[in-house]
């Protein structure tokens, strides 16, 4: 099962930000990405997995190669906070109104 | 992207009743979340709710009271994240009560979300990558304004 990670945690690492930067140019294979770093291919692969788990990139298999691509949807999760809280607060304020009504009725 | 959340709500109840519900821990927990709130500037407290792993939220809101004007205004910080040392959500909550003839108007302002956008944009715009950003990505970043 695919685990989910905090995207902010994912981009907190400089190497992973570098990978995202490289992917803003074009999709790339893990080998292609590894060519830009001093670290080993497995290390790059590990970072790629973190970005994938955070929903920031997608991985497509094409033939024998695995291509990494940016996933704008992943970045959208940042925006979810606002709409989340809008619903959250409206829901809570309704609770508050109900609570006030209830107290009033009890006293009457 | 909208940066602040502002909600107005009318209650057909006197301001002191609404204030009581905003500042009494037992009442707050009935309509909002379990908490250890005190209406004292500098008081640190938490709200407890269900974690939302998808959004990197561990279910605890970390707060500190920054302003109390009895019966009128209450301000506290509202921070959350995947762990106490990784609070990616750093916002401020302001409650303002205005008495009206037929009750109370409550203004709820939840602010500080813009930090998110700045964080991500600075990463992408920071080092001359701008011209390379594909249209789709630029679109996403624009929407986050």
gemmi code that builds the backbone of each chain (N, CA, C; Angstrom):
import gemmi

chains = {
    "A": [
        ("UNK", (0.827, -1.200, 0.000), (0.000, 0.000, 0.000), (0.864, 1.254, 0.000)),
        ("UNK", (0.428, 2.227, -0.735), (1.184, 3.463, -0.824), (1.012, 4.277, 0.451)),
        ("UNK", (2.119, 4.617, 1.081), (2.034, 5.440, 2.280), (2.047, 6.905, 1.879)),
        ("UNK", (1.518, 7.743, 2.732), (1.552, 9.159, 2.411), (2.456, 9.872, 3.383)),
        ("UNK", (3.132, 10.868, 2.869), (4.092, 11.633, 3.636), (3.739, 13.100, 3.551)),
        ("UNK", (4.097, 13.815, 4.568), (3.936, 15.261, 4.551), (4.796, 15.848, 3.430)),
        ("UNK", (4.166, 16.530, 2.449), (4.970, 17.082, 1.345), (6.014, 18.094, 1.820)),
        ("UNK", (5.725, 18.734, 2.954), (6.679, 19.727, 3.449), (7.930, 19.061, 3.981)),
        ("UNK", (7.716, 17.896, 4.556), (8.848, 17.122, 5.027), (9.660, 16.658, 3.819)),
        ("UNK", (8.964, 16.285, 2.770), (9.634, 15.780, 1.576), (10.521, 16.844, 0.938)),
        ("UNK", (10.047, 18.088, 0.920), (10.852, 19.118, 0.253), (11.810, 19.817, 1.205)),
        ("UNK", (11.837, 19.374, 2.457), (12.766, 19.974, 3.411), (14.210, 19.582, 3.098)),
        ("UNK", (14.392, 18.496, 2.346), (15.735, 17.998, 2.041), (16.276, 18.621, 0.750)),
        ("UNK", (17.509, 19.184, 0.785), (18.051, 19.871, -0.396), (18.182, 18.962, -1.628)),
        ("UNK", (18.573, 17.714, -1.424), (18.720, 16.807, -2.579), (17.373, 16.572, -3.246)),
        ("UNK", (16.343, 16.469, -2.428), (15.011, 16.229, -3.003), (14.495, 17.475, -3.714)),
        ("UNK", (14.835, 18.638, -3.166), (14.446, 19.868, -3.880), (15.158, 19.927, -5.226)),
        ("UNK", (16.437, 19.521, -5.222), (17.221, 19.492, -6.456), (16.570, 18.547, -7.476)),
        ("UNK", (16.124, 17.406, -7.008), (15.450, 16.458, -7.903), (14.193, 17.096, -8.490)),
        ("UNK", (13.423, 17.781, -7.645), (12.208, 18.443, -8.144), (12.554, 19.506, -9.177)),
        ("UNK", (13.643, 20.249, -8.907), (14.104, 21.266, -9.857), (14.417, 20.631, -11.206)),
        ("UNK", (15.151, 19.517, -11.164), (15.522, 18.828, -12.410), (14.269, 18.388, -13.159)),
        ("UNK", (13.274, 17.985, -12.406), (12.044, 17.490, -13.038), (11.164, 18.616, -13.578)),
        ("UNK", (11.436, 19.870, -13.136), (10.655, 20.964, -13.719), (11.047, 21.144, -15.183)),
        ("UNK", (12.240, 20.663, -15.552), (12.688, 20.786, -16.948), (12.032, 19.734, -17.822)),
        ("UNK", (12.086, 18.503, -17.350), (11.533, 17.408, -18.144), (11.480, 16.156, -17.282)),
        ("UNK", (10.664, 15.193, -17.714), (10.670, 13.918, -16.988), (12.032, 13.241, -17.164)),
        ("UNK", (12.398, 12.463, -16.182), (13.720, 11.841, -16.201), (13.672, 10.450, -15.590)),
        ("UNK", (14.613, 9.610, -16.032), (14.747, 8.300, -15.397), (15.559, 8.474, -14.118)),
        ("UNK", (15.512, 7.461, -13.264), (16.290, 7.528, -12.031), (17.785, 7.585, -12.367)),
        ("UNK", (18.196, 6.826, -13.375), (19.598, 6.895, -13.809), (19.956, 8.292, -14.285)),
        ("UNK", (19.050, 8.881, -15.045), (19.259, 10.241, -15.548), (19.415, 11.223, -14.399)),
        ("UNK", (18.570, 11.086, -13.391), (18.651, 11.955, -12.214), (19.964, 11.726, -11.474)),
        ("UNK", (20.318, 10.440, -11.328), (21.522, 10.088, -10.564), (22.764, 10.706, -11.192)),
        ("UNK", (22.739, 10.899, -12.524), (23.868, 11.514, -13.222), (24.168, 12.928, -12.754)),
        ("UNK", (23.193, 13.568, -12.096), (23.375, 14.943, -11.622), (23.893, 15.032, -10.190)),
        ("UNK", (24.039, 13.865, -9.559), (24.417, 13.881, -8.144), (25.677, 13.059, -7.891)),
        ("UNK", (26.340, 13.393, -6.791), (27.501, 12.598, -6.388), (27.074, 11.317, -5.695)),
        ("UNK", (25.853, 11.322, -5.173), (25.422, 10.144, -4.412), (25.096, 8.967, -5.329)),
        ("UNK", (25.006, 7.798, -4.701), (24.777, 6.564, -5.455), (23.368, 6.527, -6.024)),
        ("UNK", (23.183, 5.667, -7.009), (21.863, 5.508, -7.621), (20.822, 5.060, -6.588)),
        ("UNK", (21.185, 4.059, -5.710), (20.198, 3.668, -4.683), (19.808, 4.833, -3.768)),
        ("UNK", (20.761, 5.724, -3.488), (20.448, 6.883, -2.638), (19.465, 7.801, -3.356)),
        ("UNK", (19.701, 8.018, -4.646), (18.776, 8.846, -5.441), (17.407, 8.177, -5.477)),
        ("UNK", (17.422, 6.886, -5.672), (16.197, 6.110, -5.739), (15.385, 6.254, -4.450)),
        ("UNK", (16.087, 6.300, -3.327), (15.437, 6.461, -2.032), (14.742, 7.832, -1.927)),
        ("UNK", (15.446, 8.866, -2.394), (14.848, 10.209, -2.398), (13.626, 10.250, -3.317)),
        ("UNK", (13.745, 9.590, -4.455), (12.639, 9.543, -5.414), (11.423, 8.899, -4.753)),
        ("UNK", (11.685, 7.865, -3.974), (10.581, 7.183, -3.303), (9.890, 8.115, -2.300)),
        ("UNK", (10.673, 8.895, -1.584), (10.091, 9.843, -0.622), (9.197, 10.853, -1.348)),
        ("UNK", (9.701, 11.369, -2.479), (8.921, 12.345, -3.256), (7.641, 11.710, -3.788)),
        ("UNK", (7.786, 10.445, -4.180), (6.622, 9.716, -4.678), (5.595, 9.515, -3.555)),
        ("UNK", (6.099, 9.104, -2.390), (5.204, 8.871, -1.244), (4.498, 10.157, -0.800)),
        ("UNK", (5.160, 11.278, -1.024), (4.553, 12.557, -0.649), (3.605, 13.050, -1.725)),
        ("UNK", (3.532, 12.310, -2.835), (2.613, 12.682, -3.908), (3.123, 13.821, -4.781)),
        ("UNK", (4.415, 14.118, -4.680), (4.957, 15.244, -5.452), (5.386, 14.831, -6.855)),
        ("UNK", (5.667, 13.538, -7.032), (6.003, 13.056, -8.378), (5.213, 11.787, -8.684)),
        ("UNK", (5.115, 11.489, -9.987), (4.550, 10.220, -10.407), (5.645, 9.449, -11.145)),
        ("UNK", (5.532, 8.139, -11.143), (6.534, 7.315, -11.813), (5.838, 6.466, -12.868)),
        ("UNK", (6.290, 6.598, -14.107), (5.718, 5.819, -15.214), (6.735, 4.830, -15.746)),
        ("UNK", (6.302, 3.614, -15.908), (7.176, 2.624, -16.539), (7.011, 2.701, -18.042)),
        ("UNK", (8.125, 2.933, -18.735), (8.098, 2.925, -20.206), (9.164, 1.950, -20.656)),
        ("UNK", (8.715, 0.804, -21.141), (9.673, -0.243, -21.487), (10.394, -0.677, -20.235)),
        ("UNK", (11.711, -0.638, -20.286), (12.479, -1.068, -19.118), (12.841, 0.103, -18.218)),
        ("UNK", (12.470, 1.294, -18.627), (12.853, 2.478, -17.854), (11.695, 2.983, -16.989)),
        ("UNK", (12.047, 3.560, -15.859), (11.048, 4.186, -15.004), (11.271, 5.690, -15.066)),
        ("UNK", (10.261, 6.389, -15.553), (10.371, 7.841, -15.680), (9.687, 8.558, -14.523)),
        ("UNK", (10.401, 9.543, -13.964), (9.827, 10.359, -12.891), (9.326, 11.658, -13.493)),
        ("UNK", (8.165, 12.081, -13.028), (7.546, 13.302, -13.531), (6.953, 14.074, -12.358)),
        ("UNK", (6.899, 15.391, -12.448), (6.263, 16.178, -11.391), (4.762, 15.913, -11.382)),
        ("UNK", (4.193, 15.929, -10.211), (2.758, 15.761, -10.103), (2.130, 17.016, -9.487)),
        ("UNK", (1.623, 17.912, -10.343), (1.048, 19.159, -9.796), (-0.030, 18.896, -8.747)),
        ("UNK", (-0.715, 17.776, -8.856), (-1.742, 17.458, -7.866), (-1.162, 17.394, -6.458)),
        ("UNK", (0.065, 16.895, -6.380), (0.715, 16.780, -5.076), (0.907, 18.138, -4.444)),
        ("UNK", (1.237, 19.117, -5.276), (1.440, 20.455, -4.762), (0.110, 21.085, -4.354)),
        ("UNK", (-0.946, 20.597, -4.972), (-2.274, 21.103, -4.622), (-2.651, 20.798, -3.186)),
        ("UNK", (-2.033, 19.754, -2.618), (-2.416, 19.361, -1.259), (-2.213, 20.531, -0.301)),
        ("UNK", (-1.266, 21.383, -0.652), (-1.019, 22.572, 0.159), (-2.281, 23.424, 0.232)),
        ("UNK", (-2.956, 23.491, -0.891), (-4.164, 24.321, -0.955), (-5.319, 23.712, -0.175)),
        ("UNK", (-5.212, 22.402, 0.037), (-6.322, 21.719, 0.714), (-6.560, 22.246, 2.114)),
        ("UNK", (-5.495, 22.760, 2.740), (-5.651, 23.258, 4.104), (-6.766, 24.293, 4.200)),
        ("UNK", (-6.747, 25.246, 3.260), (-7.736, 26.324, 3.341), (-9.156, 25.810, 3.210)),
        ("UNK", (-9.389, 24.983, 2.195), (-10.758, 24.490, 2.019), (-11.116, 23.546, 3.157)),
        ("UNK", (-10.095, 22.854, 3.664), (-10.344, 21.988, 4.816), (-10.837, 22.810, 6.005)),
        ("UNK", (-10.119, 23.903, 6.288), (-10.485, 24.702, 7.444), (-11.802, 25.459, 7.250)),
        ("UNK", (-12.088, 25.821, 6.004), (-13.360, 26.484, 5.755), (-14.513, 25.569, 6.178)),
        ("UNK", (-14.456, 24.328, 5.721), (-15.488, 23.351, 6.110), (-15.460, 23.094, 7.603)),
        ("UNK", (-14.234, 22.916, 8.099), (-14.037, 22.621, 9.516), (-14.700, 23.680, 10.403)),
        ("UNK", (-14.405, 24.967, 10.126), (-14.918, 26.036, 10.989), (-16.426, 26.212, 10.853)),
        ("UNK", (-16.935, 26.073, 9.628), (-18.390, 26.211, 9.459), (-19.122, 25.114, 10.248)),
        ("UNK", (-18.536, 23.954, 10.194), (-19.080, 22.833, 10.944), (-19.041, 23.101, 12.456)),
        ("UNK", (-17.888, 23.614, 12.918), (-17.723, 23.874, 14.352), (-18.616, 25.024, 14.819)),
        ("UNK", (-18.757, 26.047, 13.977), (-19.604, 27.182, 14.360), (-21.063, 26.745, 14.451)),
        ("UNK", (-21.436, 25.815, 13.587), (-22.793, 25.267, 13.673), (-22.964, 24.530, 15.006)),
        ("UNK", (-21.927, 23.771, 15.400), (-21.951, 23.107, 16.712), (-22.138, 24.120, 17.830)),
        ("UNK", (-21.397, 25.227, 17.711), (-21.460, 26.272, 18.736), (-22.872, 26.856, 18.813)),
        ("UNK", (-23.451, 27.095, 17.652), (-24.814, 27.637, 17.627), (-25.791, 26.653, 18.286)),
        ("UNK", (-25.624, 25.378, 17.954), (-26.494, 24.358, 18.554), (-26.346, 24.323, 20.072)),
        ("UNK", (-25.088, 24.450, 20.519), (-24.812, 24.421, 21.949), (-25.482, 25.607, 22.658)),
        ("UNK", (-25.376, 26.787, 22.051), (-25.997, 27.985, 22.624), (-27.521, 27.838, 22.659)),
        ("UNK", (-28.080, 27.321, 21.586), (-29.535, 27.129, 21.536), (-30.003, 26.175, 22.618)),
        ("UNK", (-29.227, 25.126, 22.775), (-29.546, 24.089, 23.752), (-29.552, 24.663, 25.168)),
        ("UNK", (-28.517, 25.468, 25.496), (-28.432, 26.078, 26.818), (-29.611, 27.002, 27.088)),
        ("UNK", (-29.985, 27.736, 26.046), (-31.085, 28.675, 26.185), (-32.394, 27.928, 26.474)),
        ("UNK", (-32.602, 26.860, 25.713), (-33.823, 26.074, 25.884), (-33.915, 25.438, 27.258)),
        ("UNK", (-32.725, 25.014, 27.762), (-32.724, 24.381, 29.079), (-33.157, 25.357, 30.170)),
        ("UNK", (-32.794, 26.632, 29.963), (-33.112, 27.625, 30.975), (-34.578, 28.053, 30.912)),
        ("UNK", (-35.160, 28.011, 29.718), (-36.548, 28.453, 29.552), (-37.546, 27.474, 30.171)),
    ],
    "B": [
        ("UNK", (-4.298, 31.921, -4.882), (-4.700, 31.233, -3.665), (-5.101, 32.227, -2.592)),
        ("UNK", (-6.219, 31.961, -2.005), (-6.692, 32.783, -0.900), (-5.772, 32.561, 0.303)),
        ("UNK", (-5.378, 33.635, 0.950), (-4.389, 33.485, 2.013), (-4.985, 33.397, 3.407)),
        ("UNK", (-6.119, 34.005, 3.565), (-6.736, 34.021, 4.887), (-8.151, 33.483, 4.798)),
        ("UNK", (-8.568, 32.947, 5.896), (-9.922, 32.461, 5.962), (-10.687, 33.391, 6.895)),
        ("UNK", (-11.795, 33.956, 6.409), (-12.594, 34.868, 7.234), (-14.046, 34.404, 7.186)),
        ("UNK", (-14.617, 34.132, 8.331), (-16.003, 33.677, 8.385), (-16.776, 34.547, 9.389)),
        ("UNK", (-17.922, 35.039, 8.941), (-18.804, 35.791, 9.845), (-19.973, 34.889, 10.207)),
        ("UNK", (-20.362, 34.945, 11.457), (-21.458, 34.086, 11.898), (-22.330, 34.859, 12.879)),
        ("UNK", (-23.622, 34.812, 12.665), (-24.525, 35.509, 13.580), (-25.147, 34.522, 14.567)),
        ("UNK", (-25.091, 34.879, 15.845), (-25.730, 34.057, 16.876), (-26.860, 34.865, 17.523)),
        ("UNK", (-28.042, 34.290, 17.629), (-29.127, 35.007, 18.297), (-28.988, 34.878, 19.817)),
        ("UNK", (-27.812, 35.189, 20.311), (-27.516, 35.065, 21.737), (-26.628, 36.229, 22.145)),
        ("UNK", (-26.686, 36.618, 23.449), (-25.852, 37.741, 23.891), (-24.355, 37.405, 23.819)),
        ("UNK", (-23.538, 38.462, 23.645), (-22.100, 38.280, 23.470), (-21.459, 37.536, 24.637)),
        ("UNK", (-21.950, 37.812, 25.865), (-21.309, 37.148, 27.014), (-21.490, 35.629, 26.981)),
        ("UNK", (-22.622, 35.180, 26.403), (-22.842, 33.727, 26.292), (-21.883, 33.128, 25.264)),
        ("UNK", (-21.735, 33.835, 24.144), (-20.834, 33.350, 23.089), (-19.403, 33.326, 23.637)),
        ("UNK", (-19.034, 34.400, 24.352), (-17.693, 34.485, 24.950), (-17.432, 33.315, 25.894)),
        ("UNK", (-18.436, 32.993, 26.675), (-18.317, 31.879, 27.616), (-17.980, 30.579, 26.871)),
        ("UNK", (-18.660, 30.395, 25.736), (-18.426, 29.186, 24.949), (-17.045, 29.175, 24.294)),
        ("UNK", (-16.485, 30.360, 24.061), (-15.172, 30.462, 23.420), (-14.032, 30.291, 24.408)),
        ("UNK", (-14.332, 30.481, 25.719), (-13.242, 30.564, 26.689), (-13.338, 29.572, 27.851)),
        ("UNK", (-14.382, 28.766, 27.898), (-14.507, 27.781, 28.974), (-14.147, 26.397, 28.413)),
        ("UNK", (-13.054, 25.802, 28.925), (-12.573, 24.543, 28.338), (-13.662, 23.479, 28.167)),
        ("UNK", (-14.501, 23.293, 29.186), (-15.532, 22.257, 29.103), (-16.524, 22.563, 27.978)),
        ("UNK", (-16.832, 23.842, 27.789), (-17.755, 24.232, 26.714), (-17.068, 24.144, 25.346)),
        ("UNK", (-15.813, 24.606, 25.285), (-15.065, 24.539, 24.013), (-15.022, 23.094, 23.516)),
        ("UNK", (-14.795, 22.175, 24.456), (-14.669, 20.774, 24.032), (-15.997, 20.231, 23.506)),
        ("UNK", (-17.105, 20.886, 23.886), (-18.411, 20.415, 23.387), (-18.666, 20.782, 21.930)),
        ("UNK", (-18.129, 21.927, 21.514), (-18.403, 22.323, 20.126), (-17.169, 22.307, 19.214)),
        ("UNK", (-15.965, 22.321, 19.841), (-14.754, 22.366, 19.020), (-13.915, 21.106, 19.204)),
        ("UNK", (-13.063, 21.092, 20.213), (-12.218, 19.933, 20.451), (-11.800, 19.910, 21.906)),
        ("UNK", (-11.332, 18.752, 22.344), (-10.782, 18.625, 23.692), (-9.598, 19.574, 23.822)),
        ("UNK", (-9.466, 20.210, 24.994), (-8.449, 21.263, 25.110), (-8.114, 21.545, 26.554)),
        ("UNK", (-7.043, 22.305, 26.766), (-6.704, 22.776, 28.119), (-6.493, 24.298, 28.073)),
        ("UNK", (-7.453, 24.943, 27.428), (-7.414, 26.400, 27.255), (-7.572, 27.161, 28.566)),
        ("UNK", (-6.910, 28.335, 28.642), (-7.167, 29.308, 29.711), (-7.121, 30.684, 29.067)),
        ("UNK", (-8.062, 31.584, 29.415), (-8.055, 32.910, 28.781), (-6.977, 33.816, 29.382)),
        ("UNK", (-5.734, 33.373, 29.283), (-4.620, 34.111, 29.876), (-3.525, 34.266, 28.819)),
        ("UNK", (-3.114, 35.505, 28.559), (-2.073, 35.743, 27.560), (-0.806, 34.993, 27.951)),
        ("UNK", (-0.229, 34.274, 26.996), (0.984, 33.513, 27.251), (0.713, 32.053, 27.590)),
        ("UNK", (-0.565, 31.724, 27.861), (-0.899, 30.342, 28.188), (-0.764, 29.451, 26.954)),
        ("UNK", (-0.008, 28.364, 27.109), (0.138, 27.409, 26.007), (-0.811, 26.241, 26.222)),
        ("UNK", (-1.512, 25.866, 25.159), (-2.471, 24.765, 25.295), (-2.568, 23.994, 23.993)),
        ("UNK", (-3.247, 22.840, 24.062), (-3.403, 21.999, 22.878), (-4.871, 21.668, 22.647)),
        ("UNK", (-5.179, 21.452, 21.371), (-6.446, 20.820, 21.014), (-6.118, 19.405, 20.554)),
        ("UNK", (-7.020, 18.492, 20.841), (-6.796, 17.110, 20.417), (-7.936, 16.652, 19.525)),
        ("UNK", (-7.565, 16.102, 18.375), (-8.575, 15.573, 17.471), (-7.986, 14.393, 16.696)),
        ("UNK", (-8.740, 13.931, 15.679), (-8.253, 12.799, 14.886), (-7.104, 13.237, 13.971)),
        ("UNK", (-6.064, 12.431, 13.862), (-4.973, 12.768, 12.934), (-5.460, 12.733, 11.473)),
        ("UNK", (-4.845, 13.544, 10.614), (-5.121, 13.491, 9.175), (-3.792, 13.227, 8.474)),
        ("UNK", (-3.406, 11.955, 8.355), (-2.079, 11.637, 7.806), (-1.859, 12.218, 6.402)),
        ("UNK", (-2.931, 12.237, 5.597), (-2.823, 12.746, 4.228), (-2.298, 14.179, 4.200)),
        ("UNK", (-2.625, 14.937, 5.256), (-2.200, 16.328, 5.281), (-1.063, 16.542, 6.281)),
        ("UNK", (-0.459, 15.439, 6.706), (0.672, 15.561, 7.618), (0.301, 16.184, 8.947)),
        ("UNK", (-0.842, 15.769, 9.479), (-1.332, 16.344, 10.726), (-1.513, 15.233, 11.751)),
        ("UNK", (-0.835, 15.382, 12.918), (-0.837, 14.309, 13.912), (-2.032, 14.350, 14.868)),
        ("UNK", (-2.936, 15.315, 14.670), (-4.133, 15.346, 15.505), (-4.028, 16.274, 16.706)),
        ("UNK", (-2.879, 16.939, 16.842), (-2.718, 17.869, 17.962), (-2.491, 19.277, 17.419)),
        ("UNK", (-3.280, 20.227, 17.923), (-3.069, 21.621, 17.547), (-2.358, 22.299, 18.714)),
        ("UNK", (-1.224, 22.936, 18.406), (-0.413, 23.590, 19.422), (-0.725, 25.082, 19.410)),
        ("UNK", (-1.156, 25.596, 20.571), (-1.627, 26.980, 20.606), (-0.991, 27.763, 21.746)),
        ("UNK", (-0.987, 29.078, 21.569), (-0.588, 29.974, 22.644), (-1.467, 31.217, 22.574)),
        ("UNK", (-2.035, 31.577, 23.707), (-2.913, 32.749, 23.753), (-2.057, 34.009, 23.617)),
        ("UNK", (-2.422, 34.888, 22.678), (-1.623, 36.107, 22.478), (-2.409, 37.383, 22.807)),
        ("UNK", (-3.725, 37.293, 22.856), (-4.503, 38.493, 23.191), (-5.865, 38.092, 23.767)),
        ("UNK", (-6.242, 38.757, 24.850), (-7.566, 38.541, 25.436), (-8.180, 39.889, 25.787)),
        ("UNK", (-9.281, 40.234, 25.129), (-10.051, 41.414, 25.510), (-11.403, 40.861, 25.945)),
        ("UNK", (-11.601, 40.723, 27.279), (-12.769, 39.993, 27.772), (-14.084, 40.395, 27.096)),
        ("UNK", (-14.781, 39.410, 26.609), (-16.076, 39.634, 25.990), (-16.019, 40.127, 24.558)),
        ("UNK", (-14.810, 40.492, 24.085), (-14.723, 41.116, 22.761), (-13.792, 40.419, 21.781)),
        ("UNK", (-12.611, 40.097, 22.254), (-11.624, 39.598, 21.294), (-10.704, 38.579, 21.937)),
        ("UNK", (-10.409, 37.543, 21.160), (-9.525, 36.483, 21.630), (-8.626, 36.076, 20.466)),
        ("UNK", (-7.315, 36.040, 20.731), (-6.376, 35.650, 19.670), (-5.451, 34.566, 20.206)),
        ("UNK", (-5.285, 33.487, 19.429), (-4.253, 32.509, 19.774), (-3.625, 31.918, 18.522)),
        ("UNK", (-2.386, 31.454, 18.694), (-1.699, 30.814, 17.577), (-2.294, 29.425, 17.384)),
        ("UNK", (-2.167, 28.927, 16.175), (-2.747, 27.639, 15.808), (-1.723, 26.930, 14.934)),
        ("UNK", (-0.973, 26.016, 15.571), (0.095, 25.337, 14.832), (-0.145, 23.843, 14.817)),
        ("UNK", (0.197, 23.247, 13.693), (0.026, 21.806, 13.591), (0.985, 21.218, 12.588)),
        ("UNK", (1.123, 19.905, 12.643), (2.020, 19.235, 11.702), (2.058, 17.758, 11.984)),
        ("UNK", (3.073, 17.103, 11.432), (3.149, 15.657, 11.573), (3.756, 15.263, 12.916)),
        ("UNK", (4.424, 16.199, 13.601), (5.040, 15.946, 14.902), (5.332, 17.291, 15.555)),
        ("UNK", (5.505, 17.303, 16.901), (5.723, 18.589, 17.585), (6.924, 19.360, 17.029)),
        ("UNK", (7.927, 18.648, 16.500), (9.107, 19.352, 15.975), (9.001, 19.582, 14.469)),
        ("UNK", (7.839, 19.306, 13.902), (7.659, 19.525, 12.469), (6.279, 20.152, 12.222)),
        ("UNK", (6.150, 21.402, 12.655), (4.857, 22.076, 12.564), (4.777, 22.877, 11.263)),
        ("UNK", (4.249, 22.239, 10.231), (4.210, 22.893, 8.923), (3.081, 23.911, 8.827)),
        ("UNK", (2.099, 23.775, 9.703), (0.990, 24.725, 9.710), (1.227, 25.710, 10.847)),
        ("UNK", (1.434, 26.971, 10.503), (1.752, 27.977, 11.517), (0.822, 29.161, 11.282)),
        ("UNK", (-0.310, 29.154, 11.981), (-1.356, 30.136, 11.687), (-1.833, 30.837, 12.963)),
        ("UNK", (-2.657, 31.838, 12.769), (-3.197, 32.605, 13.898), (-4.718, 32.666, 13.794)),
        ("UNK", (-5.352, 32.460, 14.921), (-6.803, 32.457, 14.965), (-7.281, 33.659, 15.781)),
        ("UNK", (-8.171, 34.453, 15.204), (-8.698, 35.632, 15.895), (-10.224, 35.549, 15.961)),
        ("UNK", (-10.744, 35.676, 17.151), (-12.195, 35.680, 17.365), (-12.604, 37.070, 17.800)),
        ("UNK", (-13.509, 37.705, 17.091), (-13.973, 39.041, 17.465), (-15.493, 39.019, 17.619)),
        ("UNK", (-15.975, 39.498, 18.764), (-17.409, 39.517, 19.025), (-17.936, 40.939, 18.940)),
        ("UNK", (-19.035, 41.113, 18.225), (-19.677, 42.420, 18.152), (-21.139, 42.266, 18.557)),
        ("UNK", (-21.526, 42.907, 19.685), (-22.929, 42.805, 20.106), (-23.842, 43.488, 19.091)),
        ("UNK", (-24.966, 42.881, 18.837), (-25.968, 43.462, 17.942), (-27.321, 43.433, 18.655)),
        ("UNK", (-28.270, 44.159, 18.099), (-29.600, 44.215, 18.723), (-30.193, 42.828, 18.954)),
        ("UNK", (-30.014, 42.000, 17.937), (-30.662, 40.690, 17.991), (-29.672, 39.567, 18.277)),
        ("UNK", (-28.550, 39.899, 18.902), (-27.607, 38.851, 19.228), (-26.165, 39.296, 19.114)),
        ("UNK", (-25.340, 38.434, 18.513), (-23.912, 38.699, 18.447), (-23.370, 38.314, 17.074)),
        ("UNK", (-22.511, 39.173, 16.546), (-21.816, 38.773, 15.329), (-20.433, 38.296, 15.717)),
        ("UNK", (-20.103, 37.108, 15.258), (-18.784, 36.556, 15.532), (-17.981, 36.582, 14.239)),
        ("UNK", (-16.792, 37.184, 14.321), (-15.900, 37.203, 13.170), (-14.738, 36.269, 13.479)),
        ("UNK", (-14.595, 35.263, 12.649), (-13.508, 34.303, 12.831), (-12.495, 34.519, 11.713)),
        ("UNK", (-11.254, 34.827, 12.095), (-10.193, 34.994, 11.091), (-9.101, 33.965, 11.353)),
        ("UNK", (-8.836, 33.182, 10.335), (-7.769, 32.183, 10.439), (-6.711, 32.583, 9.421)),
        ("UNK", (-5.588, 33.095, 9.903), (-4.606, 33.710, 9.003), (-3.228, 33.077, 9.099)),
        ("UNK", (-2.454, 33.344, 8.056), (-1.052, 32.907, 8.077), (-0.744, 31.791, 7.103)),
        ("UNK", (-1.734, 31.411, 6.293), (-1.520, 30.321, 5.346), (-0.554, 30.699, 4.219)),
        ("UNK", (-0.330, 32.001, 4.051), (0.495, 32.425, 2.923), (1.925, 31.883, 3.009)),
        ("UNK", (2.361, 31.593, 4.193), (3.712, 31.047, 4.359), (3.947, 29.814, 3.503)),
        ("UNK", (2.919, 29.020, 3.323), (3.021, 27.808, 2.523), (3.401, 28.111, 1.101)),
        ("UNK", (2.662, 29.062, 0.546), (2.868, 29.416, -0.842), (4.268, 29.984, -1.015)),
        ("UNK", (4.648, 30.842, -0.089), (5.969, 31.452, -0.187), (7.065, 30.402, -0.122)),
        ("UNK", (6.855, 29.442, 0.736), (7.841, 28.390, 0.913), (8.072, 27.635, -0.388)),
        ("UNK", (6.995, 27.175, -0.970), (7.128, 26.382, -2.182), (7.591, 27.227, -3.362)),
        ("UNK", (7.038, 28.431, -3.481), (7.432, 29.270, -4.608), (8.906, 29.627, -4.524)),
        ("UNK", (9.364, 29.912, -3.321), (10.765, 30.302, -3.205), (11.680, 29.160, -3.623)),
        ("UNK", (11.237, 27.947, -3.361), (12.031, 26.799, -3.768), (12.147, 26.735, -5.292)),
        ("UNK", (11.025, 27.008, -5.942), (11.028, 26.877, -7.396), (11.544, 28.112, -8.114)),
        ("UNK", (11.365, 29.266, -7.492), (11.759, 30.496, -8.169), (13.158, 30.930, -7.738)),
        ("UNK", (13.663, 30.280, -6.718), (14.854, 30.769, -6.046), (16.127, 30.859, -6.862)),
        ("UNK", (16.373, 29.926, -7.752), (17.727, 29.880, -8.308), (17.753, 29.785, -9.835)),
        ("UNK", (16.999, 30.679, -10.460), (17.111, 30.776, -11.915), (16.439, 29.647, -12.683)),
        ("UNK", (15.580, 28.924, -12.019), (14.909, 27.817, -12.700), (13.644, 28.290, -13.398)),
        ("UNK", (13.281, 29.505, -13.101), (11.991, 30.008, -13.534), (11.700, 29.740, -15.006)),
        ("UNK", (12.664, 30.047, -15.862), (12.389, 29.930, -17.296), (12.201, 28.477, -17.727)),
        ("UNK", (12.634, 27.563, -16.887), (12.521, 26.148, -17.257), (11.220, 25.517, -16.790)),
        ("UNK", (10.512, 26.238, -15.949), (9.315, 25.627, -15.381), (8.257, 25.429, -16.466)),
        ("UNK", (7.841, 24.219, -16.650), (6.830, 23.968, -17.672), (5.522, 24.673, -17.337)),
        ("UNK", (4.725, 24.869, -18.357), (3.510, 25.645, -18.216), (2.604, 25.116, -17.099)),
        ("UNK", (2.479, 23.800, -17.078), (1.595, 23.188, -16.091), (2.018, 23.538, -14.660)),
        ("UNK", (3.317, 23.483, -14.452), (3.845, 23.759, -13.117), (3.633, 25.228, -12.773)),
        ("UNK", (3.897, 26.094, -13.745), (3.717, 27.527, -13.535), (2.266, 27.824, -13.173)),
        ("UNK", (1.380, 27.085, -13.827), (-0.052, 27.253, -13.574), (-0.386, 26.934, -12.112)),
        ("UNK", (0.178, 25.830, -11.654), (-0.066, 25.419, -10.272), (0.431, 26.488, -9.316)),
        ("UNK", (1.620, 26.990, -9.589), (2.192, 27.995, -8.700), (1.368, 29.279, -8.728)),
        ("UNK", (0.856, 29.605, -9.891), (0.003, 30.793, -9.998), (-1.281, 30.640, -9.193)),
        ("UNK", (-1.838, 29.467, -9.276), (-3.085, 29.220, -8.556), (-2.881, 29.326, -7.048)),
        ("UNK", (-1.642, 29.148, -6.635), (-1.368, 29.158, -5.197), (-1.163, 30.571, -4.663)),
        ("UNK", (-1.218, 31.563, -5.527), (-1.019, 32.964, -5.113), (-1.965, 33.358, -4.000)),
    ],
}
model = gemmi.Model(1)
for chain_id, residues in chains.items():
    chain = gemmi.Chain(chain_id)
    for i, (resn, *xyz) in enumerate(residues, 1):
        res = gemmi.Residue()
        res.name, res.seqid = resn, gemmi.SeqId(i, " ")
        for name, pos in zip(("N", "CA", "C"), xyz):
            atom = gemmi.Atom()
            atom.name, atom.element = name, gemmi.Element(name[0])
            atom.pos, atom.b_iso = gemmi.Position(*pos), 0.0
            res.add_atom(atom)
        chain.add_residue(res)
    model.add_chain(chain)
structure = gemmi.Structure()
structure.add_model(model)
structure.setup_entities()
